[in-house]
Amino acid sequence: MATRVAIVGGGHNALVAAAYLAREGHDVTVLERLDHVGGAAVSGRPFPGVDARLSRFSYLVSLLPPALATDLGLDLDLRSRPTASYTPYDGPDGAGGLLVETRPGPATAASFRARTGSDAEYDAWQEFYAGADDLAEALAPTLLEPLPTAEHARALIGPAWWADLTQAPIGSALERTFTDDLVRGVVGTDALIGTFASLHSPSLRQNRCWLYHVIGGEWRVPVGGMGAVTAELERVARAAGVRIVTGASVRSVEAGDGGARLISGAGVLEVDWVLGAVAPYTLAGLLGDDPGGRPQGAQVKINLVLSRLPRLRSGIDPRVAFAGTLHLAESMTELESAQAAMSADPRAAVEQDGTPCPGEIYCHTLTDPSILGTDLAASGAHTLTYFGLHQLEEGLADEALRERAWRRFLASIEPHLAEPLEPLLLRDATGAACVEVRSPGQIEEELGMPGGNIFHGDLSWPWLESGRPGVPGSPAHRWGVATEHPRVLIAGSGAVRGGAVSGIGGHNAAHALLEML
């Protein structure tokens, strides 16, 4: 007799878990509150009359393991970007920019030399990222296996990296390794995407965030947008026999030793097991448990459609500068100052119209123009996505404050442009500029992520730690998906090794359950 499994939430992790379980002959139902699956991994047309399918929330893929994609038979085209990053700055000789190619060559070396006056900083950069590559190569294979012990993880990555990651804030390592404030910041931003913390925070939240951002390797562009990733996952899940019910918001979960009872918009469902592909905070509330502290998101997301890419004061070809991640106001000093100001008074921080806001810009259409309609692509139009750091909901809670966040974005980018940005914005069918601003609160409202936290909560170290839920040594504990309820597992980004569009949380919950059946 097939085991009955209900998965709460229909994001990418839910579809991964569902596909694995259904392929083993189990009876799997996915319950999703929205009218579509995919969670944050979706594409949409937010601007009426503009034929652009934007990755409105998640937008790049890194941690999705090739082995998982192969197992599920996913037909995905994930493309490299020729530029890793470009960081414009004003120097003593005028406008410049730090260029880092995806495959660093003479242009990258020359860019570091122009910035710092010697090759020493570039040599330090190369050595640092060679070590980071070794770190990623050592840990990546463990992501689809039961959690290694801390001792095993330390042996894999070596005592030097272990000390820098687990014994002290990563800011200390950056200050020891690099001398240039801008270079320190460019490296440090990977520690802050989706994480509100100082680079010197004793919590080490930023260290864990940095680790996950490098462990998956290169961040690539999904052809067709993030919606194409979800479409493939939905295809393989349905082909395996998964039953997907949309418009079925789960209101409560009653779990016992013998199974569970779910009440949702689709009615009452009796099952043997429940997988929660929602945030642990949300799942705890459904179970009637104390959810603990509410997660906190700290970013503003701005989607744009332009008639063409803007010219930069440095003179670099915009097709090079915007082809990767373009950093704005992300020197280490600026990152630390922005975090301190937002901590002190979120509203006052946002109301400083002329103060640049640290953030990153990404252009999907330079790598993949297929998200644009034929005529729009031929016109030279491009999309831009801005991810602003250190932006708490308290500072973005109403339309007037979100307008100020937009003005702060302009204050961040326009000093580096040879022309104003706003005249380049396309207009939609209503005459409005093609600008979409999303705060943590709006992300929570649209996606159900508590606090708008894109990781469903603080990231965990990718190894066994004491104090984790579940019976030590049990499959759920060893795979990092246990809850306090024996018939309920975490299958989303809140699982150990969750976060980002990776499918790892769903894969690991499914494999833990298969091990128990």
LOMAR-283955 format. One record per residue (C-alpha): residue number from 1; residue in three letters; x negated, y negated, z. Coordinates in pm, whole numbers. Layout:
<rec NUM 'ALA' <X Y Z>>
...
//
This chain:
<rec 1 'MET' <0 0 0>>
<rec 2 'ALA' <-136 -343 -100>>
<rec 3 'THR' <-227 -585 176>>
<rec 4 'ARG' <-11 -897 172>>
<rec 5 'VAL' <-214 -1219 181>>
<rec 6 'ALA' <-91 -1578 186>>
<rec 7 'ILE' <-329 -1860 102>>
<rec 8 'VAL' <-233 -2202 235>>
<rec 9 'GLY' <-338 -2471 -14>>
<rec 10 'GLY' <-407 -2441 -384>>
<rec 11 'GLY' <-746 -2604 -427>>
<rec 12 'HIS' <-1037 -2448 -612>>
<rec 13 'ASN' <-1144 -2237 -311>>
<rec 14 'ALA' <-792 -2095 -279>>
<rec 15 'LEU' <-796 -1988 -644>>
<rec 16 'VAL' <-1137 -1825 -605>>
<rec 17 'ALA' <-1030 -1628 -296>>
<rec 18 'ALA' <-702 -1531 -459>>
<rec 19 'ALA' <-869 -1400 -773>>
<rec 20 'TYR' <-1117 -1184 -580>>
<rec 21 'LEU' <-846 -1033 -359>>
<rec 22 'ALA' <-594 -974 -635>>
<rec 23 'ARG' <-855 -797 -846>>
<rec 24 'GLU' <-889 -548 -564>>
<rec 25 'GLY' <-518 -472 -582>>
<rec 26 'HIS' <-391 -690 -299>>
<rec 27 'ASP' <-65 -886 -303>>
<rec 28 'VAL' <-169 -1251 -299>>
<rec 29 'THR' <51 -1562 -283>>
<rec 30 'VAL' <-90 -1914 -303>>
<rec 31 'LEU' <128 -2186 -148>>
<rec 32 'GLU' <53 -2539 -270>>
<rec 33 'ARG' <243 -2849 -155>>
<rec 34 'LEU' <184 -3046 -478>>
<rec 35 'ASP' <331 -2966 -818>>
<rec 36 'HIS' <-8 -2847 -944>>
<rec 37 'VAL' <-312 -2662 -815>>
<rec 38 'GLY' <-673 -2780 -799>>
<rec 39 'GLY' <-684 -3015 -499>>
<rec 40 'ALA' <-958 -3270 -564>>
<rec 41 'ALA' <-1083 -3081 -871>>
<rec 42 'VAL' <-829 -3227 -1112>>
<rec 43 'SER' <-811 -3457 -1412>>
<rec 44 'GLY' <-545 -3718 -1472>>
<rec 45 'ARG' <-441 -4018 -1679>>
<rec 46 'PRO' <-400 -4294 -1418>>
<rec 47 'PHE' <-368 -4576 -1671>>
<rec 48 'PRO' <-45 -4583 -1878>>
<rec 49 'GLY' <-105 -4579 -2251>>
<rec 50 'VAL' <-482 -4519 -2214>>
<rec 51 'ASP' <-584 -4178 -2344>>
<rec 52 'ALA' <-851 -4104 -2085>>
<rec 53 'ARG' <-835 -3792 -1864>>
<rec 54 'LEU' <-1041 -3893 -1562>>
<rec 55 'SER' <-1186 -3671 -1292>>
<rec 56 'ARG' <-1008 -3887 -1036>>
<rec 57 'PHE' <-1159 -3741 -719>>
<rec 58 'SER' <-1438 -3480 -752>>
<rec 59 'TYR' <-1645 -3539 -1062>>
<rec 60 'LEU' <-1969 -3334 -1075>>
<rec 61 'VAL' <-2055 -2966 -1020>>
<rec 62 'SER' <-2369 -2844 -845>>
<rec 63 'LEU' <-2309 -2577 -581>>
<rec 64 'LEU' <-2090 -2348 -793>>
<rec 65 'PRO' <-2312 -2037 -798>>
<rec 66 'PRO' <-2374 -1884 -1142>>
<rec 67 'ALA' <-2310 -1539 -993>>
<rec 68 'LEU' <-1962 -1647 -882>>
<rec 69 'ALA' <-1879 -1789 -1225>>
<rec 70 'THR' <-2002 -1468 -1387>>
<rec 71 'ASP' <-1809 -1246 -1145>>
<rec 72 'LEU' <-1484 -1426 -1219>>
<rec 73 'GLY' <-1548 -1458 -1592>>
<rec 74 'LEU' <-1517 -1836 -1592>>
<rec 75 'ASP' <-1556 -2000 -1931>>
<rec 76 'LEU' <-1713 -2331 -1829>>
<rec 77 'ASP' <-1944 -2572 -2007>>
<rec 78 'LEU' <-2152 -2755 -1744>>
<rec 79 'ARG' <-2390 -2999 -1909>>
<rec 80 'SER' <-2712 -3157 -1785>>
<rec 81 'ARG' <-2753 -3532 -1781>>
<rec 82 'PRO' <-3075 -3663 -1937>>
<rec 83 'THR' <-3111 -3922 -1661>>
<rec 84 'ALA' <-3113 -3815 -1297>>
<rec 85 'SER' <-3090 -4168 -1161>>
<rec 86 'TYR' <-3153 -4532 -1238>>
<rec 87 'THR' <-3180 -4798 -967>>
<rec 88 'PRO' <-3185 -5162 -1080>>
<rec 89 'TYR' <-3370 -5415 -865>>
<rec 90 'ASP' <-3504 -5769 -869>>
<rec 91 'GLY' <-3880 -5781 -836>>
<rec 92 'PRO' <-4144 -6055 -836>>
<rec 93 'ASP' <-4168 -6025 -1214>>
<rec 94 'GLY' <-3792 -6032 -1271>>
<rec 95 'ALA' <-3530 -5764 -1322>>
<rec 96 'GLY' <-3655 -5406 -1315>>
<rec 97 'GLY' <-3530 -5057 -1256>>
<rec 98 'LEU' <-3649 -4729 -1110>>
<rec 99 'LEU' <-3583 -4459 -1371>>
<rec 100 'VAL' <-3589 -4090 -1278>>
<rec 101 'GLU' <-3541 -3853 -1569>>
<rec 102 'THR' <-3376 -3515 -1511>>
<rec 103 'ARG' <-3698 -3365 -1646>>
<rec 104 'PRO' <-3949 -3625 -1521>>
<rec 105 'GLY' <-4202 -3737 -1779>>
<rec 106 'PRO' <-4413 -4041 -1867>>
<rec 107 'ALA' <-4116 -4279 -1846>>
<rec 108 'THR' <-4050 -4178 -1485>>
<rec 109 'ALA' <-4416 -4213 -1392>>
<rec 110 'ALA' <-4435 -4556 -1556>>
<rec 111 'SER' <-4119 -4666 -1376>>
<rec 112 'PHE' <-4263 -4574 -1034>>
<rec 113 'ARG' <-4590 -4747 -1123>>
<rec 114 'ALA' <-4407 -5065 -1223>>
<rec 115 'ARG' <-4216 -5060 -896>>
<rec 116 'THR' <-4500 -4982 -653>>
<rec 117 'GLY' <-4820 -5080 -838>>
<rec 118 'SER' <-4982 -4736 -821>>
<rec 119 'ASP' <-4914 -4365 -878>>
<rec 120 'ALA' <-4918 -4278 -506>>
<rec 121 'GLU' <-4541 -4308 -454>>
<rec 122 'TYR' <-4463 -4099 -762>>
<rec 123 'ASP' <-4711 -3835 -645>>
<rec 124 'ALA' <-4532 -3828 -308>>
<rec 125 'TRP' <-4195 -3801 -488>>
<rec 126 'GLN' <-4312 -3508 -698>>
<rec 127 'GLU' <-4454 -3324 -398>>
<rec 128 'PHE' <-4140 -3388 -192>>
<rec 129 'TYR' <-3901 -3260 -458>>
<rec 130 'ALA' <-4121 -2964 -543>>
<rec 131 'GLY' <-4076 -2864 -181>>
<rec 132 'ALA' <-3704 -2936 -199>>
<rec 133 'ASP' <-3678 -2709 -504>>
<rec 134 'ASP' <-3852 -2432 -311>>
<rec 135 'LEU' <-3613 -2490 -21>>
<rec 136 'ALA' <-3312 -2462 -252>>
<rec 137 'GLU' <-3448 -2152 -423>>
<rec 138 'ALA' <-3493 -1984 -84>>
<rec 139 'LEU' <-3147 -2064 55>>
<rec 140 'ALA' <-2926 -2053 -256>>
<rec 141 'PRO' <-2910 -1671 -276>>
<rec 142 'THR' <-2779 -1654 82>>
<rec 143 'LEU' <-2470 -1864 6>>
<rec 144 'LEU' <-2275 -1565 -129>>
<rec 145 'GLU' <-2392 -1329 144>>
<rec 146 'PRO' <-2318 -1296 516>>
<rec 147 'LEU' <-2482 -1581 705>>
<rec 148 'PRO' <-2851 -1536 778>>
<rec 149 'THR' <-2964 -1578 1137>>
<rec 150 'ALA' <-3135 -1902 1226>>
<rec 151 'GLU' <-3461 -1709 1260>>
<rec 152 'HIS' <-3426 -1566 911>>
<rec 153 'ALA' <-3337 -1906 765>>
<rec 154 'ARG' <-3642 -2060 932>>
<rec 155 'ALA' <-3863 -1791 781>>
<rec 156 'LEU' <-3711 -1855 438>>
<rec 157 'ILE' <-3767 -2231 433>>
<rec 158 'GLY' <-4081 -2251 643>>
<rec 159 'PRO' <-4166 -2433 967>>
<rec 160 'ALA' <-4232 -2772 806>>
<rec 161 'TRP' <-3891 -2804 641>>
<rec 162 'TRP' <-3726 -2649 946>>
<rec 163 'ALA' <-3875 -2920 1167>>
<rec 164 'ASP' <-3784 -3202 927>>
<rec 165 'LEU' <-3425 -3080 888>>
<rec 166 'THR' <-3328 -2943 1227>>
<rec 167 'GLN' <-3552 -3117 1479>>
<rec 168 'ALA' <-3539 -3485 1379>>
<rec 169 'PRO' <-3328 -3724 1169>>
<rec 170 'ILE' <-3418 -3710 801>>
<rec 171 'GLY' <-3493 -4081 810>>
<rec 172 'SER' <-3813 -3997 994>>
<rec 173 'ALA' <-3929 -3767 714>>
<rec 174 'LEU' <-3844 -4031 452>>
<rec 175 'GLU' <-4042 -4298 635>>
<rec 176 'ARG' <-4338 -4063 675>>
<rec 177 'THR' <-4334 -3950 312>>
<rec 178 'PHE' <-4257 -4271 120>>
<rec 179 'THR' <-4375 -4629 159>>
<rec 180 'ASP' <-4125 -4806 -68>>
<rec 181 'ASP' <-3791 -4904 87>>
<rec 182 'LEU' <-3601 -4852 -240>>
<rec 183 'VAL' <-3750 -4507 -298>>
<rec 184 'ARG' <-3662 -4406 58>>
<rec 185 'GLY' <-3304 -4513 -4>>
<rec 186 'VAL' <-3269 -4331 -336>>
<rec 187 'VAL' <-3378 -4009 -168>>
<rec 188 'GLY' <-3167 -4079 139>>
<rec 189 'THR' <-2836 -4132 -42>>
<rec 190 'ASP' <-2795 -3756 -82>>
<rec 191 'ALA' <-2769 -3745 296>>
<rec 192 'LEU' <-2480 -3992 302>>
<rec 193 'ILE' <-2237 -3894 26>>
<rec 194 'GLY' <-1916 -3827 217>>
<rec 195 'THR' <-2094 -3859 553>>
<rec 196 'PHE' <-2073 -4167 774>>
<rec 197 'ALA' <-2403 -4173 958>>
<rec 198 'SER' <-2730 -4356 992>>
<rec 199 'LEU' <-3029 -4186 835>>
<rec 200 'HIS' <-3166 -4192 1191>>
<rec 201 'SER' <-2857 -4046 1360>>
<rec 202 'PRO' <-2942 -3790 1632>>
<rec 203 'SER' <-2629 -3595 1529>>
<rec 204 'LEU' <-2818 -3476 1217>>
<rec 205 'ARG' <-2493 -3488 1018>>
<rec 206 'GLN' <-2691 -3665 749>>
<rec 207 'ASN' <-2955 -3389 746>>
<rec 208 'ARG' <-2692 -3123 679>>
<rec 209 'CYS' <-2538 -3335 405>>
<rec 210 'TRP' <-2877 -3380 237>>
<rec 211 'LEU' <-2943 -3007 254>>
<rec 212 'TYR' <-2618 -2922 74>>
<rec 213 'HIS' <-2679 -3186 -191>>
<rec 214 'VAL' <-3015 -3036 -287>>
<rec 215 'ILE' <-2950 -2666 -230>>
<rec 216 'GLY' <-2726 -2630 -535>>
<rec 217 'GLY' <-2981 -2778 -770>>
<rec 218 'GLU' <-2889 -3002 -1060>>
<rec 219 'TRP' <-2555 -3187 -1056>>
<rec 220 'ARG' <-2389 -3125 -1392>>
<rec 221 'VAL' <-2097 -3262 -1591>>
<rec 222 'PRO' <-1799 -3029 -1650>>
<rec 223 'VAL' <-1691 -3060 -2012>>
<rec 224 'GLY' <-1324 -3152 -2018>>
<rec 225 'GLY' <-1349 -3297 -1667>>
<rec 226 'MET' <-1283 -3135 -1331>>
<rec 227 'GLY' <-940 -3032 -1453>>
<rec 228 'ALA' <-1113 -2788 -1687>>
<rec 229 'VAL' <-1274 -2617 -1386>>
<rec 230 'THR' <-937 -2577 -1216>>
<rec 231 'ALA' <-774 -2459 -1538>>
<rec 232 'GLU' <-1026 -2177 -1563>>
<rec 233 'LEU' <-982 -2077 -1200>>
<rec 234 'GLU' <-605 -2077 -1237>>
<rec 235 'ARG' <-635 -1868 -1553>>
<rec 236 'VAL' <-841 -1594 -1389>>
<rec 237 'ALA' <-626 -1597 -1075>>
<rec 238 'ARG' <-301 -1553 -1269>>
<rec 239 'ALA' <-461 -1288 -1490>>
<rec 240 'ALA' <-548 -1095 -1172>>
<rec 241 'GLY' <-184 -1104 -1064>>
<rec 242 'VAL' <-191 -1391 -814>>
<rec 243 'ARG' <145 -1548 -744>>
<rec 244 'ILE' <112 -1929 -733>>
<rec 245 'VAL' <396 -2128 -579>>
<rec 246 'THR' <376 -2507 -613>>
<rec 247 'GLY' <595 -2757 -433>>
<rec 248 'ALA' <570 -2529 -130>>
<rec 249 'SER' <439 -2737 158>>
<rec 250 'VAL' <366 -2506 453>>
<rec 251 'ARG' <526 -2636 773>>
<rec 252 'SER' <411 -2374 1025>>
<rec 253 'VAL' <214 -2051 1060>>
<rec 254 'GLU' <293 -1802 1335>>
<rec 255 'ALA' <4 -1560 1364>>
<rec 256 'GLY' <-28 -1248 1577>>
<rec 257 'ASP' <-241 -937 1595>>
<rec 258 'GLY' <-30 -760 1334>>
<rec 259 'GLY' <21 -1032 1076>>
<rec 260 'ALA' <169 -1375 1023>>
<rec 261 'ARG' <487 -1558 936>>
<rec 262 'LEU' <477 -1874 726>>
<rec 263 'ILE' <754 -2128 686>>
<rec 264 'SER' <722 -2344 378>>
<rec 265 'GLY' <922 -2529 118>>
<rec 266 'ALA' <951 -2196 -61>>
<rec 267 'GLY' <1111 -2026 241>>
<rec 268 'VAL' <980 -1773 492>>
<rec 269 'LEU' <694 -1542 401>>
<rec 270 'GLU' <580 -1243 609>>
<rec 271 'VAL' <221 -1134 540>>
<rec 272 'ASP' <-61 -929 685>>
<rec 273 'TRP' <-327 -1201 655>>
<rec 274 'VAL' <-347 -1577 611>>
<rec 275 'LEU' <-632 -1764 444>>
<rec 276 'GLY' <-639 -2136 513>>
<rec 277 'ALA' <-777 -2324 215>>
<rec 278 'VAL' <-686 -2651 385>>
<rec 279 'ALA' <-896 -2843 635>>
<rec 280 'PRO' <-946 -2667 971>>
<rec 281 'TYR' <-779 -2968 1136>>
<rec 282 'THR' <-469 -2914 921>>
<rec 283 'LEU' <-467 -2538 972>>
<rec 284 'ALA' <-490 -2580 1350>>
<rec 285 'GLY' <-184 -2803 1342>>
<rec 286 'LEU' <13 -2546 1141>>
<rec 287 'LEU' <-83 -2278 1393>>
<rec 288 'GLY' <22 -2494 1688>>
<rec 289 'ASP' <-335 -2522 1815>>
<rec 290 'ASP' <-515 -2832 1937>>
<rec 291 'PRO' <-680 -2960 1618>>
<rec 292 'GLY' <-945 -3158 1803>>
<rec 293 'GLY' <-1089 -3482 1668>>
<rec 294 'ARG' <-953 -3603 1338>>
<rec 295 'PRO' <-1206 -3592 1050>>
<rec 296 'GLN' <-1324 -3927 920>>
<rec 297 'GLY' <-1378 -4016 556>>
<rec 298 'ALA' <-1612 -4299 466>>
<rec 299 'GLN' <-1599 -4376 96>>
<rec 300 'VAL' <-1417 -4586 -159>>
<rec 301 'LYS' <-1367 -4434 -503>>
<rec 302 'ILE' <-1319 -4664 -804>>
<rec 303 'ASN' <-1237 -4534 -1152>>
<rec 304 'LEU' <-1278 -4766 -1452>>
<rec 305 'VAL' <-1231 -4757 -1829>>
<rec 306 'LEU' <-1440 -5010 -2024>>
<rec 307 'SER' <-1437 -5115 -2388>>
<rec 308 'ARG' <-1813 -5051 -2384>>
<rec 309 'LEU' <-2096 -5016 -2137>>
<rec 310 'PRO' <-2235 -5344 -1996>>
<rec 311 'ARG' <-2583 -5468 -2079>>
<rec 312 'LEU' <-2837 -5482 -1795>>
<rec 313 'ARG' <-3075 -5768 -1714>>
<rec 314 'SER' <-3369 -5528 -1706>>
<rec 315 'GLY' <-3321 -5466 -2079>>
<rec 316 'ILE' <-3290 -5088 -2044>>
<rec 317 'ASP' <-3055 -4917 -2286>>
<rec 318 'PRO' <-2721 -4879 -2099>>
<rec 319 'ARG' <-2692 -4530 -2246>>
<rec 320 'VAL' <-3001 -4439 -2045>>
<rec 321 'ALA' <-2922 -4633 -1728>>
<rec 322 'PHE' <-2565 -4503 -1695>>
<rec 323 'ALA' <-2639 -4149 -1817>>
<rec 324 'GLY' <-2717 -4029 -1465>>
<rec 325 'THR' <-2647 -4177 -1122>>
<rec 326 'LEU' <-2690 -4553 -1108>>
<rec 327 'HIS' <-2770 -4665 -753>>
<rec 328 'LEU' <-2651 -5001 -620>>
<rec 329 'ALA' <-2771 -5166 -297>>
<rec 330 'GLU' <-2918 -4836 -181>>
<rec 331 'SER' <-3255 -4923 -42>>
<rec 332 'MET' <-3300 -4768 300>>
<rec 333 'THR' <-3262 -5108 467>>
<rec 334 'GLU' <-2937 -5180 282>>
<rec 335 'LEU' <-2795 -4837 363>>
<rec 336 'GLU' <-2871 -4874 732>>
<rec 337 'SER' <-2740 -5230 747>>
<rec 338 'ALA' <-2413 -5135 575>>
<rec 339 'GLN' <-2354 -4845 812>>
<rec 340 'ALA' <-2424 -5059 1117>>
<rec 341 'ALA' <-2191 -5337 997>>
<rec 342 'MET' <-1908 -5094 923>>
<rec 343 'SER' <-1954 -4929 1263>>
<rec 344 'ALA' <-1934 -5264 1439>>
<rec 345 'ASP' <-1625 -5403 1261>>
<rec 346 'PRO' <-1487 -5227 950>>
<rec 347 'ARG' <-1250 -5508 855>>
<rec 348 'ALA' <-1512 -5779 890>>
<rec 349 'ALA' <-1759 -5572 687>>
<rec 350 'VAL' <-1519 -5544 392>>
<rec 351 'GLU' <-1410 -5907 415>>
<rec 352 'GLN' <-1765 -6022 334>>
<rec 353 'ASP' <-1687 -6068 -36>>
<rec 354 'GLY' <-2036 -6155 -150>>
<rec 355 'THR' <-2213 -5878 40>>
<rec 356 'PRO' <-2319 -5587 -183>>
<rec 357 'CYS' <-2188 -5245 -89>>
<rec 358 'PRO' <-2412 -4936 -124>>
<rec 359 'GLY' <-2278 -4696 -381>>
<rec 360 'GLU' <-2336 -4496 -696>>
<rec 361 'ILE' <-2198 -4516 -1050>>
<rec 362 'TYR' <-2151 -4223 -1284>>
<rec 363 'CYS' <-2047 -4224 -1653>>
<rec 364 'HIS' <-1878 -3900 -1759>>
<rec 365 'THR' <-1828 -3999 -2121>>
<rec 366 'LEU' <-2197 -4038 -2209>>
<rec 367 'THR' <-2242 -3665 -2152>>
<rec 368 'ASP' <-1890 -3550 -2242>>
<rec 369 'PRO' <-1673 -3781 -2456>>
<rec 370 'SER' <-1405 -3512 -2487>>
<rec 371 'ILE' <-1207 -3662 -2198>>
<rec 372 'LEU' <-1121 -3954 -2427>>
<rec 373 'GLY' <-871 -3944 -2708>>
<rec 374 'THR' <-1019 -3950 -3059>>
<rec 375 'ASP' <-943 -4315 -3128>>
<rec 376 'LEU' <-1055 -4431 -2784>>
<rec 377 'ALA' <-1384 -4243 -2812>>
<rec 378 'ALA' <-1445 -4386 -3159>>
<rec 379 'SER' <-1393 -4738 -3025>>
<rec 380 'GLY' <-1702 -4712 -2802>>
<rec 381 'ALA' <-1505 -4701 -2477>>
<rec 382 'HIS' <-1652 -4537 -2167>>
<rec 383 'THR' <-1538 -4437 -1820>>
<rec 384 'LEU' <-1725 -4530 -1504>>
<rec 385 'THR' <-1679 -4385 -1156>>
<rec 386 'TYR' <-1806 -4569 -849>>
<rec 387 'PHE' <-1852 -4392 -515>>
<rec 388 'GLY' <-1902 -4652 -242>>
<rec 389 'LEU' <-2073 -4541 78>>
<rec 390 'HIS' <-2000 -4634 440>>
<rec 391 'GLN' <-1639 -4741 376>>
<rec 392 'LEU' <-1406 -4655 663>>
<rec 393 'GLU' <-1027 -4660 623>>
<rec 394 'GLU' <-995 -4933 888>>
<rec 395 'GLY' <-1158 -5169 641>>
<rec 396 'LEU' <-949 -5056 342>>
<rec 397 'ALA' <-608 -5003 496>>
<rec 398 'ASP' <-405 -5241 277>>
<rec 399 'GLU' <-400 -5370 -78>>
<rec 400 'ALA' <-567 -5700 11>>
<rec 401 'LEU' <-860 -5518 172>>
<rec 402 'ARG' <-892 -5280 -122>>
<rec 403 'GLU' <-909 -5586 -349>>
<rec 404 'ARG' <-1196 -5711 -135>>
<rec 405 'ALA' <-1366 -5371 -176>>
<rec 406 'TRP' <-1337 -5419 -553>>
<rec 407 'ARG' <-1495 -5763 -520>>
<rec 408 'ARG' <-1778 -5617 -316>>
<rec 409 'PHE' <-1836 -5363 -591>>
<rec 410 'LEU' <-1862 -5649 -841>>
<rec 411 'ALA' <-2102 -5826 -604>>
<rec 412 'SER' <-2314 -5510 -606>>
<rec 413 'ILE' <-2333 -5453 -981>>
<rec 414 'GLU' <-2303 -5791 -1151>>
<rec 415 'PRO' <-2637 -5934 -1027>>
<rec 416 'HIS' <-2800 -5657 -1234>>
<rec 417 'LEU' <-2589 -5713 -1546>>
<rec 418 'ALA' <-2657 -5947 -1837>>
<rec 419 'GLU' <-2283 -6016 -1864>>
<rec 420 'PRO' <-1973 -6009 -1643>>
<rec 421 'LEU' <-1807 -5671 -1601>>
<rec 422 'GLU' <-1441 -5769 -1577>>
<rec 423 'PRO' <-1400 -5888 -1941>>
<rec 424 'LEU' <-1508 -5537 -2051>>
<rec 425 'LEU' <-1221 -5365 -1868>>
<rec 426 'LEU' <-961 -5211 -2093>>
<rec 427 'ARG' <-597 -5301 -2030>>
<rec 428 'ASP' <-326 -5039 -1995>>
<rec 429 'ALA' <21 -5044 -2149>>
<rec 430 'THR' <145 -5277 -1875>>
<rec 431 'GLY' <-137 -5524 -1929>>
<rec 432 'ALA' <-314 -5432 -1606>>
<rec 433 'ALA' <-690 -5380 -1596>>
<rec 434 'CYS' <-799 -5015 -1597>>
<rec 435 'VAL' <-918 -5010 -1237>>
<rec 436 'GLU' <-817 -4747 -981>>
<rec 437 'VAL' <-933 -4794 -622>>
<rec 438 'ARG' <-892 -4509 -373>>
<rec 439 'SER' <-967 -4541 -1>>
<rec 440 'PRO' <-996 -4253 250>>
<rec 441 'GLY' <-635 -4310 353>>
<rec 442 'GLN' <-511 -4287 -5>>
<rec 443 'ILE' <-716 -3971 -59>>
<rec 444 'GLU' <-553 -3822 250>>
<rec 445 'GLU' <-208 -3920 126>>
<rec 446 'GLU' <-260 -3778 -222>>
<rec 447 'LEU' <-467 -3468 -144>>
<rec 448 'GLY' <-380 -3388 218>>
<rec 449 'MET' <-743 -3418 332>>
<rec 450 'PRO' <-732 -3539 696>>
<rec 451 'GLY' <-894 -3879 726>>
<rec 452 'GLY' <-984 -3864 359>>
<rec 453 'ASN' <-1291 -3658 453>>
<rec 454 'ILE' <-1405 -3495 128>>
<rec 455 'PHE' <-1574 -3207 316>>
<rec 456 'HIS' <-1272 -3137 544>>
<rec 457 'GLY' <-1496 -3224 839>>
<rec 458 'ASP' <-1864 -3227 932>>
<rec 459 'LEU' <-2079 -2988 731>>
<rec 460 'SER' <-2238 -2695 914>>
<rec 461 'TRP' <-2585 -2546 890>>
<rec 462 'PRO' <-2577 -2257 639>>
<rec 463 'TRP' <-2682 -2000 897>>
<rec 464 'LEU' <-2539 -1840 1212>>
<rec 465 'GLU' <-2502 -2077 1502>>
<rec 466 'SER' <-2383 -2011 1853>>
<rec 467 'GLY' <-2037 -2135 1946>>
<rec 468 'ARG' <-1875 -2039 1616>>
<rec 469 'PRO' <-1518 -1894 1631>>
<rec 470 'GLY' <-1464 -1522 1600>>
<rec 471 'VAL' <-1606 -1207 1753>>
<rec 472 'PRO' <-1986 -1209 1716>>
<rec 473 'GLY' <-2087 -954 1458>>
<rec 474 'SER' <-1741 -929 1304>>
<rec 475 'PRO' <-1711 -977 926>>
<rec 476 'ALA' <-1524 -1307 971>>
<rec 477 'HIS' <-1796 -1437 1202>>
<rec 478 'ARG' <-2084 -1317 985>>
<rec 479 'TRP' <-1932 -1474 672>>
<rec 480 'GLY' <-1861 -1805 851>>
<rec 481 'VAL' <-1484 -1799 797>>
<rec 482 'ALA' <-1346 -1702 1140>>
<rec 483 'THR' <-1078 -1881 1339>>
<rec 484 'GLU' <-949 -1813 1691>>
<rec 485 'HIS' <-672 -1604 1534>>
<rec 486 'PRO' <-773 -1251 1426>>
<rec 487 'ARG' <-544 -1252 1119>>
<rec 488 'VAL' <-632 -1601 996>>
<rec 489 'LEU' <-947 -1699 806>>
<rec 490 'ILE' <-1083 -2031 679>>
<rec 491 'ALA' <-1119 -2024 302>>
<rec 492 'GLY' <-1173 -2389 210>>
<rec 493 'SER' <-1438 -2656 236>>
<rec 494 'GLY' <-1418 -2638 615>>
<rec 495 'ALA' <-1574 -2291 615>>
<rec 496 'VAL' <-1943 -2262 696>>
<rec 497 'ARG' <-2114 -2336 361>>
<rec 498 'GLY' <-1802 -2511 235>>
<rec 499 'GLY' <-1797 -2857 83>>
<rec 500 'ALA' <-1822 -2972 -279>>
<rec 501 'VAL' <-1666 -2791 -575>>
<rec 502 'SER' <-1845 -2462 -523>>
<rec 503 'GLY' <-1590 -2187 -459>>
<rec 504 'ILE' <-1821 -2057 -187>>
<rec 505 'GLY' <-1566 -2093 93>>
<rec 506 'GLY' <-1307 -1899 -105>>
<rec 507 'HIS' <-1556 -1633 -213>>
<rec 508 'ASN' <-1678 -1575 143>>
<rec 509 'ALA' <-1331 -1558 298>>
<rec 510 'ALA' <-1225 -1302 37>>
<rec 511 'HIS' <-1535 -1091 94>>
<rec 512 'ALA' <-1496 -1104 471>>
<rec 513 'LEU' <-1137 -985 437>>
<rec 514 'LEU' <-1228 -712 190>>
<rec 515 'GLU' <-1486 -590 437>>
<rec 516 'MET' <-1218 -564 706>>
<rec 517 'LEU' <-956 -383 498>>
//
